[in-house]
């Protein structure tokens, strides 16, 4: 397995493939909700590949000079429970640190909050709905 971080068209296509499989097909999130204004030509994605097959992804978004917002973190069903989500989050955090950021904010589904807490995030909001799912905001100092 290898990991690539970048905005190349082929890497973006790989990221969108994983998200399509996980969020749209598996989770029934609508296309319009899943693919939003942050998915642009210059958007940076982390993608883990098994040979040439994209199997996990996450999207990098820098909110301001100090804060990143990792998002759209997804792992194909048959590759879950192998630590790939952690690999994605760590890569996104590393990118943020290299850009001088000191804080990470994640809008995570309530069902994923414990996963993020294991990575050092703290719940910093009440439960709210996003894309039809109950979510919380989680924060971490980088």
PyMOL commands that set and color helices and strands:
alter all, ss='L'
color gray80, all
select helices_A, chain A and resi 9-26+31-34+77-79+84-98+110-118
alter helices_A, ss='H'
color red, helices_A
select strands_A, chain A and resi 2-6+44-50+53-60+67-68+71-75+103-109+122-123+128-130+133-141
alter strands_A, ss='S'
color yellow, strands_A
deselect
rebuild
show_as cartoon
